[in-house]
Amino acid sequence: MKRLITAGLLLLLALGGGAAAAVWWWTLRPLPLATPSVELSVEPGTSPRVIAQAWVDAGVRTPPRLLYEWFRWSGAAKKIRAGSYEIGAGTTPVALLRKMVRGDEAQATVRLIDGWTFRLFRAELAKAEALKPTTAAMSDAEVMAALGAPGLAPEGRFFPDTYAYSKGTTDLAVLQRAYRAMQRRLDAAWAERSADVPLKTAEEALILASIVEKETGQGADRTKVAAVFTNRLRIGMPLQTDPSVIYGLGAAYDGNLRKRDLQADTPFNTYTRGGLTPTPIAMPGKASLLAAVQPAAIKALYFVARGDGSSEFSDTLADHNRAVNKYQRGAGRSKNQ
C-alpha cells in the first residue's frame, strides 16, 4: 500500500497542477461497475495495457487508458500476477492493483460431506463452480493412478471437508488435497489409538471408521457404535451392518434392502462374512476416525435405532430383542439385529 501511495505522489509530481490532483483523487475513489461484481481471468504474460482494457470490457466503467496509466505509473505493473480475480462495489484503483500484485484471487468452494462415497464426491466436483473437470473421462482406477496411488481403491481415501480453490483449478488438484488430508487425519488418529483396540493397521481403522460413519445417527452415539463393532471383532462375531450390504449392491440398490440381499454372499455382506469389509464403504470424517480407534468402554454387542436419530445399546441378545420390540415394532428392519 505504501509503495502505491508513493507511486501516486510521483504521478502528482509528473503531471502537476489540477490534472494531477484529479488523477490522485480518482485512484482513491470506488470504480463504477456495470454489475455488483466483476470477474477477470488474467493469463500469464498478459500486458498491463491489455489487462486494463480487459477490466473495462468485463464491466469496470472507467477509461482503459486511465487504468493503464495508473498501472504503469505505480511501478507495479510488471508485478501483476496471473489469476482469477473478482472485485465488488467500493473497489478503488489502488485496491484493484494491490489485489493483482498480491495474487489475491477470487475463490470458490466445494463441500464434500462426511459419509459420502467416492461416486458422490466425483459428482459434486463435476458440478462445482469454475472447477476444471479434468477427470471426467477417467475411471476411478485412472484417477487414483493420476494421484500417485495406482492400484489403491478410492473409497474412503478422501477427507470430507469444505475446500476453497481459485477459479480455474482442476478437480484433480482438489482431490489431491482431499487425499493428502485423509492421509494426515488417519495417521494422526492411528497414533492416538487405544492400546486394546482390535485393529492391526491404520487401513483397518479407516474401514471401521467408514462403517461407524454410516451407522451413526447422532454424534453422541458415535464411540458407542464403534464399541459395538470392536466388541464383535474381538469375539469373532459378524459385524452384521446393513450399510456394508447396501454398498456391495452398488447401483442395484433401489432403496429397499430385502432378505435375499442379506443372504446373498458378497465381499461386502457382513452377515455372511466375518471381519471387516475389503475396503471402506464411505468417506469418514474426523470424529468417526477417532471413534474407530478410541471406542467407548462398554460391553454392548447390539444397538437399535430409537426413531429420533439416537440408538439403544444392549449387551445381550435378549435385551436387544426387547429394545427392537419397543422401538422398531412395525417399523421394518432395525440396525444390527
Rosetta blueprint (number, residue, H / E / L):
1 M L
2 K H
3 R H
4 L H
5 I H
6 T H
7 A H
8 G H
9 L H
10 L H
11 L H
12 L H
13 L H
14 A H
15 L H
16 G L
17 G H
18 G H
19 A H
20 A H
21 A H
22 A H
23 V H
24 W H
25 W H
26 W H
27 T H
28 L L
29 R L
30 P L
31 L L
32 P L
33 L E
34 A L
35 T L
36 P L
37 S E
38 V E
39 E E
40 L E
41 S E
42 V E
43 E L
44 P L
45 G L
46 T L
47 S L
48 P H
49 R H
50 V H
51 I H
52 A H
53 Q H
54 A H
55 W H
56 V H
57 D H
58 A H
59 G L
60 V E
61 R L
62 T L
63 P L
64 P H
65 R H
66 L H
67 L H
68 Y H
69 E H
70 W H
71 F H
72 R H
73 W H
74 S H
75 G L
76 A L
77 A H
78 K H
79 K H
80 I L
81 R L
82 A L
83 G E
84 S E
85 Y E
86 E E
87 I E
88 G E
89 A L
90 G L
91 T L
92 T L
93 P H
94 V H
95 A H
96 L H
97 L H
98 R H
99 K H
100 M H
101 V H
102 R H
103 G L
104 D L
105 E L
106 A L
107 Q E
108 A E
109 T E
110 V E
111 R E
112 L L
113 I L
114 D L
115 G L
116 W L
117 T L
118 F H
119 R H
120 L H
121 F H
122 R H
123 A H
124 E H
125 L H
126 A H
127 K L
128 A L
129 E L
130 A L
131 L L
132 K E
133 P L
134 T L
135 T L
136 A L
137 A L
138 M L
139 S L
140 D H
141 A H
142 E H
143 V H
144 M H
145 A H
146 A H
147 L L
148 G L
149 A L
150 P L
151 G L
152 L L
153 A L
154 P L
155 E L
156 G L
157 R L
158 F L
159 F L
160 P L
161 D L
162 T E
163 Y E
164 A E
165 Y E
166 S E
167 K L
168 G L
169 T L
170 T E
171 D H
172 L H
173 A H
174 V H
175 L H
176 Q H
177 R H
178 A H
179 Y H
180 R H
181 A H
182 M H
183 Q H
184 R H
185 R H
186 L H
187 D H
188 A H
189 A H
190 W H
191 A H
192 E L
193 R L
194 S L
195 A L
196 D L
197 V L
198 P L
199 L L
200 K L
201 T L
202 A H
203 E H
204 E H
205 A H
206 L H
207 I H
208 L H
209 A H
210 S H
211 I H
212 V H
213 E H
214 K H
215 E H
216 T L
217 G L
218 Q L
219 G H
220 A H
221 D H
222 R H
223 T H
224 K H
225 V H
226 A H
227 A H
228 V H
229 F H
230 T H
231 N H
232 R H
233 L H
234 R H
235 I H
236 G L
237 M L
238 P L
239 L L
240 Q L
241 T L
242 D H
243 P H
244 S H
245 V H
246 I H
247 Y H
248 G H
249 L H
250 G H
251 A H
252 A H
253 Y L
254 D L
255 G L
256 N L
257 L L
258 R L
259 K H
260 R H
261 D H
262 L H
263 Q H
264 A L
265 D L
266 T L
267 P L
268 F L
269 N L
270 T L
271 Y L
272 T L
273 R L
274 G L
275 G L
276 L L
277 T L
278 P L
279 T L
280 P L
281 I L
282 A L
283 M L
284 P L
285 G L
286 K H
287 A H
288 S H
289 L H
290 L H
291 A H
292 A H
293 V H
294 Q L
295 P L
296 A L
297 A L
298 I L
299 K L
300 A L
301 L L
302 Y E
303 F E
304 V E
305 A E
306 R L
307 G L
308 D L
309 G L
310 S L
311 S E
312 E E
313 F E
314 S E
315 D L
316 T L
317 L H
318 A H
319 D H
320 H H
321 N H
322 R H
323 A H
324 V H
325 N H
326 K H
327 Y H
328 Q L
329 R L
330 G L
331 A L
332 G L
333 R L
334 S L
335 K L
336 N L
337 Q L
